Amino acid sequence: MNDDLAALGARIDRTNELLQRMLAEVAKTPSTHAIFVDAGYLYAAAGRLIAGTEDRRAFDLDAEGLIEALIDKARTIFADSRLLRVYWYDGARRRIHTAEQQSIAELPDVKVRLGNLNANNQQKGVDSLIRSDLESLARHRAISDAALIGGDEDLVSAVEAAQGYGARVHLWGIEAPEGRNQAEPLLWEVDSQRTLELDFFKPYVTRRTAATYEAASAARPTREDVRFVGAQIAAKWLVARGRETLADLLPGHPYLPGSVDQDLLVEAEGLLQYSLRGQSDLRRALRDGFWDHLQGQY
């Protein structure tokens, strides 16, 4: 009898030891987050808020700048976590990328996932893609937190699936001019919620006007021209803002804080007399020139 108790005690001690080791390993594993963007919701809600319309043809969305701003926002909220990637869900006819979707897909740390677009320009299959990715990443412990930008009630099952594997889901919404633009059951289900307001989106949504078309028709600068302007602005900022201030940006390479990136864009457009909105290759050249000069000084 005593031998049986001793054996049982030894097994319990062994189990406790294994559990302690596992918990120690989990504690050493850095947290990871991902951002999931329902582009249909984003275009409709941001368009309504800034341009007064949900019609994508009526406004331009600087997707690259906005994604950078979302990454920056997540970096402040999940301070002790690293970004896995941004998932961008949109619709396209026969799931063939548009030029805009292709440029977004080429961005670093961004994965574009396409559902179908029917004859009424309605997305089909996007919610199931979001659920599949959320559930799979949570099940494999690839993420600990998910920032979900969307509003459809059909996303409730995606939230439940991720939570079932221990991930926390944080719903980010877009300010509505009136009422709500997110389903209440979705708001009830998530672990936290926050609203991104008008000022957050203002730099990235521009209503199309005749002046916009005229600017777009101006001579397009080369990548080298834009790269030179990026370096020129970096040199100017070093003098105006101080080496110590700009040195703080280096650990974040290749990303710039949203406010800095927006200032860089606005100043470059003024020097070039050309709009870089929606020009992902030129935007990258601008940042490359900025970083090249900055890194060359340290």
Stockholm file with secondary structure:
# STOCKHOLM 1.0

chainA/1-298         MNDDLAALGARIDRTNELLQRMLAEVAKTPSTHAIFVDAGYLYAAAGRLIAGTEDRRAFDLDAEGLIEALIDKARTIFADSRLLRVYWYDGARRRIHTAEQQSIAELPDVKVRLGNLNANNQQKGVDSLIRSDLESLARHRAISDAALIGGDEDLVSAVEAAQGYGARVHLWGIEAPEGRNQAEPLLWEVDSQRTLELDFFKPYVTRRTAATYEAASAARPTREDVRFVGAQIAAKWLVARGRETLADLLPGHPYLPGSVDQDLLVEAEGLLQYSLRGQSDLRRALRDGFWDHLQGQY
#=GR chainA/1-298 SS CHHHHHHHHHHHHHHHHHHHHHHHHHHHSCEEEEEEEEHHHHHHHHHHHHTSCCCGGGEEECHHHHHHHHHHHHHHHSTTEEEEEEEEEEEEGGGCCCHHHHHHHTSTTEEEEEEEECTTSCEESHHHHHHHHHHHHHHTTCCSEEEEECCCGGGHHHHHHHHHTTCEEEEEEECCSSSCSSCHHHHHHSSEEEEECHHHHGGGEEECCHHHHHHHTSCCCCHHHHHHHHHHHHHHHHHHHCHHHHHTTGGGTTCCCHHHHHHHHHHHHHHHTSCCTTCHHHHHHHHHHHHHHHHHTC
#=GC SS_cons         CHHHHHHHHHHHHHHHHHHHHHHHHHHHSCEEEEEEEEHHHHHHHHHHHHTSCCCGGGEEECHHHHHHHHHHHHHHHSTTEEEEEEEEEEEEGGGCCCHHHHHHHTSTTEEEEEEEECTTSCEESHHHHHHHHHHHHHHTTCCSEEEEECCCGGGHHHHHHHHHTTCEEEEEEECCSSSCSSCHHHHHHSSEEEEECHHHHGGGEEECCHHHHHHHTSCCCCHHHHHHHHHHHHHHHHHHHCHHHHHTTGGGTTCCCHHHHHHHHHHHHHHHTSCCTTCHHHHHHHHHHHHHHHHHTC
//
